[in-house]
Amino acid sequence: MARRLKRGLEGPGRALRSHLGSSKFGLTTLEYVIGAGIILVVLAGGILAWNQGLVQKIGELISQLLS
């Protein structure tokens, strides 16, 4: 009886965790979306950093031309 009560208290999240943890068909759509999101964030960060470097170099060139 205690075992049944404990199973009932764990809730519906248990089935989801069990399914995701034992997936035999490869990655799920959610895992692909999370992976793509991580890749896009890293790529955007790299592009922003690169652009900042270019802006700084262009500013230095303009200041050299004007002086």
Residue, then its C-alpha position, 0 to 999 in steps of 0.5 A: m500500500a505504501r508503494r502505491l501511495k508513493r507512486g501516486l505522489e510522484g505524479p505524471g512527470r515520472a512517465l515523462r522522465s522515464h520516457l526521455g531517459s529510456s528513448k531508444f530511437g535517438l534524440t527527441t525533438l525537444e533535444y534537437v531544439i535545445g541543441a539548436g538553441i545553444i548553437l545559435v546563442v554561441l554563434a550570435g555571441g561570436i558574431l557580436a564579439w567579432n563585430q565589436g572588434l571590427v567597429q573598434k578597428i574602423g574607429e581607430l582607422i578613422s581617427q588616424l585619418l582625421s589626425 
